Amino acid sequence: MKLKKIISVLLIGLMAVSFAACGSNNSDSDKPKENPITAEEFKTEIGNLGIKATEEETMFELVGAKSGFKLSADGKTLELYVFDKDRDAYKNAEKDGELTMESLGSDITENVKVANGYAIILPSDFPQYEKVLALFERLE
């Protein structure tokens, strides 16, 4: 009789563990990024791709960012901005996929990709677009 109770308890425990395993959620956002990089390392990695880019200053304050820069290559320019995630400008960019640059007289809106406190304006014809986008996704 004791043996039946022990086997029953073990089977119930085994079932509980198997149901718990089926319910686990391993989304990509839960996984740590592979080889995360900083904004400074992003610039270096662009060079490592063989892209000869010229760095330019940007008026990052106009988009509500705390810093930023432009990289120009082959007549195309990407802009990278670093935000405080709690700022409205970042939250709006995350929600709308757009950055609004408050300029003199009128606002200019640009489509952006946003992740992890960063926003990038990246023309689709920028050299090695897919690889640059993959670098952006590694930013932390």
DRENTORKOL-3810 file (N, C-alpha, C; in nm, 4 decimals):
REM DRENTORKOL-3810
@n.u->0.0824; n.v->-0.1188; n.w->0.0000; ca.u->0.0000; ca.v->0.0000; ca.w->0.0000; c.u->0.0872; c.v->0.1258; c.w->0.0000
@n.u->0.1941; n.v->0.1242; n.w->0.0818; ca.u->0.2842; ca.v->0.2389; ca.w->0.0860; c.u->0.3503; c.v->0.2606; c.w->-0.0497
@n.u->0.3838; n.v->0.1522; n.w->-0.1152; ca.u->0.4498; ca.v->0.1606; ca.w->-0.2444; c.u->0.3598; c.v->0.2286; c.w->-0.3474
@n.u->0.2296; n.v->0.1995; n.w->-0.3440; ca.u->0.1345; ca.v->0.2630; ca.w->-0.4360; c.u->0.1282; c.v->0.4135; c.w->-0.4114
@n.u->0.1290; n.v->0.4539; n.w->-0.2840; ca.u->0.1238; ca.v->0.5969; ca.w->-0.2510; c.u->0.2500; c.v->0.6680; c.w->-0.2994
@n.u->0.3640; n.v->0.6056; n.w->-0.2796; ca.u->0.4906; ca.v->0.6658; ca.w->-0.3227; c.u->0.4928; c.v->0.6801; c.w->-0.4745
@n.u->0.4515; n.v->0.5757; n.w->-0.5450; ca.u->0.4479; ca.v->0.5806; ca.w->-0.6916; c.u->0.3493; c.v->0.6873; c.w->-0.7385
@n.u->0.2341; n.v->0.6969; n.w->-0.6730; ca.u->0.1340; ca.v->0.7987; ca.w->-0.7089; c.u->0.1901; c.v->0.9393; c.w->-0.6910
@n.u->0.2573; n.v->0.9626; n.w->-0.5793; ca.u->0.3159; ca.v->1.0946; ca.w->-0.5529; c.u->0.4235; c.v->1.1266; c.w->-0.6566
@n.u->0.5067; n.v->1.0282; n.w->-0.6891; ca.u->0.6109; ca.v->1.0487; ca.w->-0.7900; c.u->0.5507; c.v->1.0796; c.w->-0.9272
@n.u->0.4459; n.v->1.0078; n.w->-0.9653; ca.u->0.3809; ca.v->1.0328; ca.w->-1.0942; c.u->0.3169; c.v->1.1711; c.w->-1.0986
@n.u->0.2539; n.v->1.2115; n.w->-0.9900; ca.u->0.1932; ca.v->1.3450; ca.w->-0.9839; c.u->0.3022; c.v->1.4515; c.w->-0.9944
@n.u->0.4128; n.v->1.4301; n.w->-0.9247; ca.u->0.5252; ca.v->1.5241; ca.w->-0.9322; c.u->0.5819; c.v->1.5323; c.w->-1.0726
@n.u->0.5961; n.v->1.4179; n.w->-1.1376; ca.u->0.6473; ca.v->1.4134; ca.w->-1.2738; c.u->0.5542; c.v->1.4873; c.w->-1.3697
@n.u->0.4240; n.v->1.4683; n.w->-1.3536; ca.u->0.3269; ca.v->1.5387; ca.w->-1.4379; c.u->0.3347; c.v->1.6893; c.w->-1.4150
@n.u->0.3472; n.v->1.7308; n.w->-1.2911; ca.u->0.3546; ca.v->1.8737; ca.w->-1.2595; c.u->0.4775; c.v->1.9368; c.w->-1.3242
@n.u->0.5898; n.v->1.8671; n.w->-1.3177; ca.u->0.7132; ca.v->1.9180; ca.w->-1.3788; c.u->0.6985; c.v->1.9261; c.w->-1.5301
@n.u->0.6383; n.v->1.8253; n.w->-1.5920; ca.u->0.6240; ca.v->1.8272; ca.w->-1.7376; c.u->0.5295; c.v->1.9378; c.w->-1.7829
@n.u->0.4226; n.v->1.9636; n.w->-1.7077; ca.u->0.3323; ca.v->2.0737; ca.w->-1.7428; c.u->0.4016; c.v->2.2078; c.w->-1.7260
@n.u->0.4811; n.v->2.2218; n.w->-1.6244; ca.u->0.5536; ca.v->2.3474; ca.w->-1.6020; c.u->0.6524; c.v->2.3712; c.w->-1.7149
@n.u->0.7174; n.v->2.2667; n.w->-1.7623; ca.u->0.8138; ca.v->2.2807; ca.w->-1.8713; c.u->0.7443; c.v->2.3222; c.w->-2.0003
@n.u->0.6243; n.v->2.2717; n.w->-2.0242; ca.u->0.5495; ca.v->2.3081; ca.w->-2.1448; c.u->0.5053; c.v->2.4535; c.w->-2.1413
@n.u->0.4870; n.v->2.5068; n.w->-2.0251; ca.u->0.4376; ca.v->2.6431; ca.w->-2.0130; c.u->0.5452; c.v->2.7488; c.w->-2.0102
@n.u->0.6723; n.v->2.7101; n.w->-2.0147; ca.u->0.7772; ca.v->2.8121; ca.w->-2.0085; c.u->0.7771; c.v->2.8938; c.w->-2.1362
@n.u->0.8101; n.v->3.0212; n.w->-2.1218; ca.u->0.8087; ca.v->3.1140; ca.w->-2.2347; c.u->0.9489; c.v->3.1658; c.w->-2.2569
@n.u->1.0139; n.v->3.1200; n.w->-2.3610; ca.u->1.1495; ca.v->3.1631; ca.w->-2.3924; c.u->1.1463; c.v->3.2562; c.w->-2.5120
@n.u->1.1004; n.v->3.3781; n.w->-2.4918; ca.u->1.0971; ca.v->3.4730; ca.w->-2.6026; c.u->1.2361; c.v->3.5300; c.w->-2.6244
@n.u->1.2610; n.v->3.5829; n.w->-2.7444; ca.u->1.3907; ca.v->3.6402; ca.w->-2.7776; c.u->1.4259; c.v->3.7576; c.w->-2.6881
@n.u->1.3252; n.v->3.8336; n.w->-2.6441; ca.u->1.3531; ca.v->3.9506; ca.w->-2.5624; c.u->1.4032; c.v->3.9121; c.w->-2.4236
@n.u->1.3781; n.v->3.7874; n.w->-2.3804; ca.u->1.4260; ca.v->3.7419; ca.w->-2.2505; c.u->1.5727; c.v->3.7000; c.w->-2.2556
@n.u->1.6210; n.v->3.6690; n.w->-2.3736; ca.u->1.7575; ca.v->3.6207; ca.w->-2.3873; c.u->1.8538; c.v->3.7396; c.w->-2.3917
@n.u->1.9702; n.v->3.7259; n.w->-2.3286; ca.u->2.0674; ca.v->3.8347; ca.w->-2.3367; c.u->2.1188; c.v->3.8483; c.w->-2.4794
@n.u->2.1532; n.v->3.9711; n.w->-2.5166; ca.u->2.2040; ca.v->3.9944; ca.w->-2.6509; c.u->2.3415; c.v->3.9322; c.w->-2.6657
@n.u->2.3689; n.v->3.8848; n.w->-2.7873; ca.u->2.4986; ca.v->3.8275; ca.w->-2.8146; c.u->2.5973; c.v->3.9406; c.w->-2.8388
@n.u->2.7035; n.v->3.9435; n.w->-2.7628; ca.u->2.8082; ca.v->4.0446; ca.w->-2.7765; c.u->2.7532; c.v->4.1866; c.w->-2.7798
@n.u->2.6905; n.v->4.2331; n.w->-2.6718; ca.u->2.6383; ca.v->4.3701; ca.w->-2.6714; c.u->2.7513; c.v->4.4717; c.w->-2.6876
@n.u->2.7190; n.v->4.5849; n.w->-2.7508; ca.u->2.8184; ca.v->4.6898; ca.w->-2.7749; c.u->2.7645; c.v->4.8247; c.w->-2.7287
@n.u->2.8565; n.v->4.9199; n.w->-2.7117; ca.u->2.8207; ca.v->5.0572; ca.w->-2.6764; c.u->2.8156; c.v->5.1407; c.w->-2.8039
@n.u->2.7721; n.v->5.2653; n.w->-2.7904; ca.u->2.7666; ca.v->5.3555; ca.w->-2.9061; c.u->2.9065; c.v->5.3780; c.w->-2.9641
@n.u->3.0069; n.v->5.3911; n.w->-2.8783; ca.u->3.1444; ca.v->5.4093; ca.w->-2.9265; c.u->3.1926; c.v->5.2857; c.w->-3.0016
@n.u->3.1607; n.v->5.1681; n.w->-2.9500; ca.u->3.1990; ca.v->5.0442; ca.w->-3.0177; c.u->3.1238; c.v->5.0290; c.w->-3.1498
@n.u->3.0024; n.v->5.0825; n.w->-3.1566; ca.u->2.9241; ca.v->5.0805; ca.w->-3.2801; c.u->3.0034; c.v->5.1481; c.w->-3.3921
@n.u->3.0617; n.v->5.2651; n.w->-3.3619; ca.u->3.1425; ca.v->5.3370; ca.w->-3.4617; c.u->3.2601; c.v->5.2514; c.w->-3.5078
@n.u->3.3281; n.v->5.1892; n.w->-3.4130; ca.u->3.4428; ca.v->5.1047; ca.w->-3.4459; c.u->3.4000; c.v->4.9870; c.w->-3.5325
@n.u->3.2879; n.v->4.9257; n.w->-3.4969; ca.u->3.2384; ca.v->4.8101; ca.w->-3.5725; c.u->3.2003; c.v->4.8483; c.w->-3.7158
@n.u->3.1497; n.v->4.9704; n.w->-3.7349; ca.u->3.1196; ca.v->5.0177; ca.w->-3.8709; c.u->3.2478; c.v->5.0150; c.w->-3.9539
@n.u->3.3563; n.v->5.0663; n.w->-3.8951; ca.u->3.4863; ca.v->5.0631; ca.w->-3.9629; c.u->3.5338; c.v->4.9212; c.w->-3.9889
@n.u->3.5082; n.v->4.8314; n.w->-3.8933; ca.u->3.5484; ca.v->4.6914; ca.w->-3.9099; c.u->3.4745; c.v->4.6230; c.w->-4.0247
@n.u->3.3586; n.v->4.6767; n.w->-4.0617; ca.u->3.2846; ca.v->4.6232; ca.w->-4.1768; c.u->3.3458; c.v->4.6696; c.w->-4.3090
@n.u->3.4456; n.v->4.7575; n.w->-4.2998; ca.u->3.5087; ca.v->4.8105; ca.w->-4.4200; c.u->3.4398; c.v->4.9347; c.w->-4.4737
@n.u->3.3482; n.v->4.9898; n.w->-4.3964; ca.u->3.2783; ca.v->5.1117; ca.w->-4.4374; c.u->3.3630; c.v->5.2310; c.w->-4.3963
@n.u->3.4005; n.v->5.3125; n.w->-4.4931; ca.u->3.4787; ca.v->5.4329; ca.w->-4.4641; c.u->3.3806; c.v->5.5453; c.w->-4.4352
@n.u->3.3524; n.v->5.5637; n.w->-4.3071; ca.u->3.2520; ca.v->5.6616; ca.w->-4.2651; c.u->3.3195; c.v->5.7816; c.w->-4.2006
@n.u->3.2606; n.v->5.8968; n.w->-4.2243; ca.u->3.3057; ca.v->6.0211; ca.w->-4.1635; c.u->3.2065; c.v->6.0586; c.w->-4.0552
@n.u->3.2587; n.v->6.0850; n.w->-3.9357; ca.u->3.1706; ca.v->6.1221; ca.w->-3.8250; c.u->3.1424; c.v->6.2716; c.w->-3.8286
@n.u->3.0177; n.v->6.3047; n.w->-3.8037; ca.u->2.9747; ca.v->6.4439; ca.w->-3.7971; c.u->2.8972; c.v->6.4645; c.w->-3.6680
@n.u->2.8987; n.v->6.5869; n.w->-3.6206; ca.u->2.8182; ca.v->6.6193; ca.w->-3.5034; c.u->2.6726; c.v->6.6314; c.w->-3.5451
@n.u->2.5864; n.v->6.6070; n.w->-3.4512; ca.u->2.4438; ca.v->6.6244; ca.w->-3.4746; c.u->2.3852; c.v->6.7037; c.w->-3.3594
@n.u->2.2785; n.v->6.7716; n.w->-3.3862; ca.u->2.2123; ca.v->6.8484; ca.w->-3.2808; c.u->2.1117; c.v->6.7565; c.w->-3.2118
@n.u->2.1663; n.v->6.6652; n.w->-3.1330; ca.u->2.0850; ca.v->6.5623; ca.w->-3.0674; c.u->1.9800; c.v->6.6209; c.w->-2.9746
@n.u->2.0055; n.v->6.7412; n.w->-2.9249; ca.u->1.9099; ca.v->6.8048; ca.w->-2.8343; c.u->1.7754; c.v->6.8294; c.w->-2.9028
@n.u->1.7785; n.v->6.8489; n.w->-3.0346; ca.u->1.6557; ca.v->6.8781; ca.w->-3.1091; c.u->1.5578; c.v->6.7606; c.w->-3.1103
@n.u->1.6083; n.v->6.6400; n.w->-3.0848; ca.u->1.5195; ca.v->6.5234; ca.w->-3.0806; c.u->1.4964; c.v->6.4758; c.w->-2.9377
@n.u->1.5521; n.v->6.5471; n.w->-2.8413; ca.u->1.5344; ca.v->6.5106; ca.w->-2.7006; c.u->1.6304; c.v->6.4038; c.w->-2.6522
@n.u->1.7376; n.v->6.3786; n.w->-2.7282; ca.u->1.8360; ca.v->6.2769; ca.w->-2.6901; c.u->1.9415; c.v->6.3367; c.w->-2.5977
@n.u->2.0152; n.v->6.2485; n.w->-2.5283; ca.u->2.1223; ca.v->6.2982; ca.w->-2.4428; c.u->2.2567; c.v->6.3008; c.w->-2.5151
@n.u->2.2685; n.v->6.2303; n.w->-2.6272; ca.u->2.3867; ca.v->6.2384; ca.w->-2.7129; c.u->2.3521; c.v->6.1781; c.w->-2.8484
@n.u->2.4446; n.v->6.1913; n.w->-2.9422; ca.u->2.4218; ca.v->6.1360; ca.w->-3.0744; c.u->2.5320; c.v->6.1747; c.w->-3.1704
@n.u->2.5322; n.v->6.1110; n.w->-3.2866; ca.u->2.6293; ca.v->6.1423; ca.w->-3.3905; c.u->2.5750; c.v->6.0974; c.w->-3.5252
@n.u->2.6390; n.v->6.1479; n.w->-3.6313; ca.u->2.6077; ca.v->6.1067; ca.w->-3.7682; c.u->2.7308; c.v->6.0382; c.w->-3.8250
@n.u->2.7089; n.v->5.9392; n.w->-3.9095; ca.u->2.8153; ca.v->5.8757; ca.w->-3.9852; c.u->2.7758; c.v->5.8805; c.w->-4.1320
@n.u->2.8632; n.v->5.9389; n.w->-4.2135; ca.u->2.8363; ca.v->5.9488; ca.w->-4.3569; c.u->2.9316; c.v->5.8586; c.w->-4.4337
@n.u->2.8762; n.v->5.7860; n.w->-4.5307; ca.u->2.9547; ca.v->5.6973; ca.w->-4.6161; c.u->2.8861; c.v->5.6877; c.w->-4.7513
@n.u->2.9627; n.v->5.7001; n.w->-4.8570; ca.u->2.9108; ca.v->5.6886; ca.w->-4.9936; c.u->2.7909; c.v->5.7800; c.w->-5.0179
@n.u->2.7940; n.v->5.8994; n.w->-4.9614; ca.u->2.6863; ca.v->5.9959; ca.w->-4.9820; c.u->2.5600; c.v->5.9681; c.w->-4.9018
@n.u->2.5623; n.v->5.8704; n.w->-4.8149; ca.u->2.4471; ca.v->5.8360; ca.w->-4.7300; c.u->2.4848; c.v->5.8617; c.w->-4.5847
@n.u->2.3867; n.v->5.9003; n.w->-4.5044; ca.u->2.4136; ca.v->5.9346; ca.w->-4.3647; c.u->2.3208; c.v->5.8593; c.w->-4.2711
@n.u->2.3812; n.v->5.7961; n.w->-4.1696; ca.u->2.3014; ca.v->5.7380; ca.w->-4.0617; c.u->2.3162; c.v->5.8296; c.w->-3.9413
@n.u->2.2136; n.v->5.8324; n.w->-3.8585; ca.u->2.2173; ca.v->5.9104; ca.w->-3.7353; c.u->2.1843; c.v->5.8169; c.w->-3.6203
@n.u->2.2653; n.v->5.8215; n.w->-3.5157; ca.u->2.2428; ca.v->5.7396; ca.w->-3.3971; c.u->2.2251; c.v->5.8315; c.w->-3.2774
@n.u->2.1185; n.v->5.8088; n.w->-3.2027; ca.u->2.0880; ca.v->5.8905; ca.w->-3.0853; c.u->2.0785; c.v->5.8019; c.w->-2.9622
@n.u->2.1282; n.v->5.8555; n.w->-2.8505; ca.u->2.1218; ca.v->5.7869; ca.w->-2.7216; c.u->2.0222; c.v->5.8628; c.w->-2.6349
@n.u->1.9239; n.v->5.7900; n.w->-2.5829; ca.u->1.8160; ca.v->5.8509; ca.w->-2.5054; c.u->1.8148; c.v->5.8021; c.w->-2.3616
@n.u->1.7544; n.v->5.8819; n.w->-2.2776; ca.u->1.7104; ca.v->5.8376; ca.w->-2.1459; c.u->1.5760; c.v->5.7708; c.w->-2.1737
@n.u->1.5618; n.v->5.6442; n.w->-2.1401; ca.u->1.4402; ca.v->5.5689; ca.w->-2.1735; c.u->1.3141; c.v->5.6268; c.w->-2.1110
@n.u->1.3290; n.v->5.7081; n.w->-2.0080; ca.u->1.2123; ca.v->5.7650; ca.w->-1.9406; c.u->1.1617; c.v->5.8931; c.w->-2.0058
@n.u->1.2359; n.v->5.9476; n.w->-2.1023; ca.u->1.1960; ca.v->6.0725; ca.w->-2.1673; c.u->1.0805; c.v->6.0489; c.w->-2.2636
@n.u->0.9931; n.v->6.1478; n.w->-2.2726; ca.u->0.8783; ca.v->6.1381; ca.w->-2.3635; c.u->0.9223; c.v->6.1201; c.w->-2.5081
@n.u->1.0299; n.v->6.1881; n.w->-2.5475; ca.u->1.0770; ca.v->6.1779; ca.w->-2.6861; c.u->1.1095; c.v->6.0324; c.w->-2.7213
@n.u->1.1728; n.v->5.9607; n.w->-2.6286; ca.u->1.2059; ca.v->5.8201; ca.w->-2.6536; c.u->1.0803; c.v->5.7341; c.w->-2.6563
@n.u->0.9936; n.v->5.7555; n.w->-2.5604; ca.u->0.8698; ca.v->5.6770; ca.w->-2.5544; c.u->0.7860; c.v->5.6971; c.w->-2.6804
@n.u->0.7797; n.v->5.8204; n.w->-2.7295; ca.u->0.7050; ca.v->5.8486; ca.w->-2.8525; c.u->0.7704; c.v->5.7813; c.w->-2.9726
@n.u->0.9031; n.v->5.7844; n.w->-2.9790; ca.u->0.9738; ca.v->5.7196; ca.w->-3.0898; c.u->0.9514; c.v->5.5691; c.w->-3.0868
@n.u->0.9500; n.v->5.5133; n.w->-2.9668; ca.u->0.9242; ca.v->5.3699; ca.w->-2.9513; c.u->0.7844; c.v->5.3345; c.w->-2.9999
@n.u->0.6891; n.v->5.4176; n.w->-2.9632; ca.u->0.5484; ca.v->5.3922; ca.w->-2.9960; c.u->0.5196; c.v->5.4163; c.w->-3.1444
@n.u->0.5703; n.v->5.5288; n.w->-3.1988; ca.u->0.5356; ca.v->5.5704; ca.w->-3.3348; c.u->0.6367; c.v->5.5296; c.w->-3.4413
@n.u->0.7595; n.v->5.4955; n.w->-3.4004; ca.u->0.8639; ca.v->5.4667; ca.w->-3.4983; c.u->0.9103; c.v->5.5917; c.w->-3.5700
@n.u->0.8928; n.v->5.7059; n.w->-3.5053; ca.u->0.9322; ca.v->5.8341; ca.w->-3.5649; c.u->1.0008; c.v->5.9212; c.w->-3.4610
@n.u->1.0959; n.v->6.0006; n.w->-3.5084; ca.u->1.1606; ca.v->6.1024; ca.w->-3.4256; c.u->1.1193; c.v->6.2374; c.w->-3.4799
@n.u->1.0817; n.v->6.3263; n.w->-3.3913; ca.u->1.0469; ca.v->6.4612; ca.w->-3.4336; c.u->1.1597; c.v->6.5544; c.w->-3.3944
@n.u->1.2162; n.v->6.6203; n.w->-3.4946; ca.u->1.3226; ca.v->6.7169; ca.w->-3.4716; c.u->1.2607; c.v->6.8548; c.w->-3.4658
@n.u->1.2695; n.v->6.9152; n.w->-3.3503; ca.u->1.2116; ca.v->7.0475; ca.w->-3.3318; c.u->1.3085; c.v->7.1507; c.w->-3.3873
@n.u->1.2788; n.v->7.1992; n.w->-3.5066; ca.u->1.3661; ca.v->7.2979; ca.w->-3.5691; c.u->1.2993; c.v->7.4343; c.w->-3.5651
@n.u->1.3710; n.v->7.5317; n.w->-3.6111; ca.u->1.3174; ca.v->7.6669; ca.w->-3.6127; c.u->1.2042; c.v->7.6765; c.w->-3.7141
@n.u->1.0872; n.v->7.7054; n.w->-3.6661; ca.u->0.9740; ca.v->7.7258; ca.w->-3.7557; c.u->0.8862; c.v->7.6044; c.w->-3.7768
@n.u->0.9449; n.v->7.4877; n.w->-3.8001; ca.u->0.8622; ca.v->7.3694; ca.w->-3.8245; c.u->0.9333; c.v->7.2450; c.w->-3.7725
@n.u->0.8566; n.v->7.1396; n.w->-3.7566; ca.u->0.9130; ca.v->7.0132; ca.w->-3.7093; c.u->0.9406; c.v->6.9222; c.w->-3.8283
@n.u->1.0483; n.v->6.8460; n.w->-3.8190; ca.u->1.0838; ca.v->6.7485; ca.w->-3.9211; c.u->1.0691; c.v->6.6114; c.w->-3.8572
@n.u->0.9986; n.v->6.5212; n.w->-3.9241; ca.u->0.9781; ca.v->6.3869; ca.w->-3.8696; c.u->1.0539; c.v->6.2868; c.w->-3.9552
@n.u->1.1285; n.v->6.1984; n.w->-3.8899; ca.u->1.2059; ca.v->6.0945; ca.w->-3.9582; c.u->1.1645; c.v->5.9578; c.w->-3.9052
@n.u->1.1602; n.v->5.8591; n.w->-3.9939; ca.u->1.1341; ca.v->5.7215; ca.w->-3.9508; c.u->1.2600; c.v->5.6659; c.w->-3.8856
@n.u->1.2415; n.v->5.5972; n.w->-3.7744; ca.u->1.3555; ca.v->5.5446; ca.w->-3.6999; c.u->1.3300; c.v->5.4019; c.w->-3.6536
@n.u->1.4380; n.v->5.3362; n.w->-3.6200; ca.u->1.4315; ca.v->5.2091; ca.w->-3.5487; c.u->1.4765; c.v->5.2415; c.w->-3.4069
@n.u->1.4076; n.v->5.1842; n.w->-3.3091; ca.u->1.4315; ca.v->5.2173; ca.w->-3.1690; c.u->1.4514; c.v->5.0888; c.w->-3.0893
@n.u->1.5540; n.v->5.0884; n.w->-3.0033; ca.u->1.5779; ca.v->4.9733; ca.w->-2.9155; c.u->1.6725; c.v->5.0119; c.w->-2.8033
@n.u->1.6402; n.v->4.9671; n.w->-2.6838; ca.u->1.7327; ca.v->4.9736; ca.w->-2.5708; c.u->1.7854; c.v->5.1129; c.w->-2.5372
@n.u->1.7066; n.v->5.2157; n.w->-2.5598; ca.u->1.7511; ca.v->5.3513; ca.w->-2.5307; c.u->1.8222; c.v->5.4177; c.w->-2.6471
@n.u->1.8249; n.v->5.3530; n.w->-2.7625; ca.u->1.8891; ca.v->5.4072; ca.w->-2.8824; c.u->1.7853; c.v->5.4227; c.w->-2.9929
@n.u->1.8111; n.v->5.5183; n.w->-3.0806; ca.u->1.7298; ca.v->5.5341; ca.w->-3.2012; c.u->1.8255; c.v->5.5557; c.w->-3.3176
@n.u->1.7937; n.v->5.4962; n.w->-3.4318; ca.u->1.8786; ca.v->5.5115; ca.w->-3.5493; c.u->1.7938; c.v->5.5505; c.w->-3.6693
@n.u->1.8432; n.v->5.6480; n.w->-3.7421; ca.u->1.7882; ca.v->5.6820; ca.w->-3.8731; c.u->1.8865; c.v->5.6201; c.w->-3.9714
@n.u->1.8423; n.v->5.5180; n.w->-4.0418; ca.u->1.9305; ca.v->5.4404; ca.w->-4.1284; c.u->1.8675; c.v->5.4251; c.w->-4.2661
@n.u->1.9201; n.v->5.4986; n.w->-4.3649; ca.u->1.8657; ca.v->5.4846; ca.w->-4.5005; c.u->1.8848; c.v->5.3416; c.w->-4.5523
@n.u->1.7869; n.v->5.2917; n.w->-4.6234; ca.u->1.7932; ca.v->5.1534; ca.w->-4.6724; c.u->1.9067; c.v->5.1319; c.w->-4.7724
@n.u->1.9598; n.v->5.2413; n.w->-4.8298; ca.u->2.0705; ca.v->5.2271; ca.w->-4.9235; c.u->2.2055; c.v->5.2612; c.w->-4.8601
@n.u->2.2101; n.v->5.2673; n.w->-4.7267; ca.u->2.3377; ca.v->5.2869; ca.w->-4.6577; c.u->2.4228; c.v->5.1629; c.w->-4.6820
@n.u->2.5556; n.v->5.1790; n.w->-4.7001; ca.u->2.6409; ca.v->5.0620; ca.w->-4.7256; c.u->2.6226; c.v->4.9529; c.w->-4.6196
@n.u->2.6102; n.v->4.8308; n.w->-4.6662; ca.u->2.5944; ca.v->4.7124; ca.w->-4.5815; c.u->2.4812; c.v->4.7298; c.w->-4.4798
@n.u->2.3692; n.v->4.7749; n.w->-4.5296; ca.u->2.2525; ca.v->4.8068; ca.w->-4.4468; c.u->2.2200; c.v->4.6975; c.w->-4.3448
@n.u->2.2088; n.v->4.5733; n.w->-4.3897; ca.u->2.1686; ca.v->4.4635; ca.w->-4.3004; c.u->2.2692; c.v->4.4430; c.w->-4.1876
@n.u->2.3973; n.v->4.4516; n.w->-4.2190; ca.u->2.5003; ca.v->4.4330; ca.w->-4.1162; c.u->2.5004; c.v->4.5496; c.w->-4.0177
@n.u->2.4789; n.v->4.6712; n.w->-4.0677; ca.u->2.4723; ca.v->4.7882; ca.w->-3.9797; c.u->2.3506; c.v->4.7760; c.w->-3.8882
@n.u->2.2397; n.v->4.7323; n.w->-3.9430; ca.u->2.1189; ca.v->4.7126; ca.w->-3.8631; c.u->2.1423; c.v->4.6062; c.w->-3.7547
@n.u->2.2136; n.v->4.5001; n.w->-3.7887; ca.u->2.2462; ca.v->4.3961; ca.w->-3.6901; c.u->2.3343; c.v->4.4531; c.w->-3.5786
@n.u->2.4260; n.v->4.5430; n.w->-3.6134; ca.u->2.5077; ca.v->4.6094; ca.w->-3.5107; c.u->2.4195; c.v->4.6928; c.w->-3.4187
@n.u->2.3252; n.v->4.7654; n.w->-3.4779; ca.u->2.2337; ca.v->4.8479; ca.w->-3.3981; c.u->2.1588; c.v->4.7627; c.w->-3.2961
@n.u->2.1170; n.v->4.6460; n.w->-3.3384; ca.u->2.0401; ca.v->4.5576; ca.w->-3.2504; c.u->2.1232; c.v->4.5030; c.w->-3.1346
@n.u->2.2562; n.v->4.5138; n.w->-3.1443; ca.u->2.3444; ca.v->4.4694; ca.w->-3.0350; c.u->2.3711; c.v->4.5802; c.w->-2.9327
@n.u->2.3289; n.v->4.7022; n.w->-2.9619; ca.u->2.3563; ca.v->4.8137; ca.w->-2.8701; c.u->2.2903; c.v->4.7934; c.w->-2.7351
@n.u->2.3648; n.v->4.8219; n.w->-2.6308; ca.u->2.3114; ca.v->4.8183; ca.w->-2.4940; c.u->2.3663; c.v->4.9334; c.w->-2.4159
END
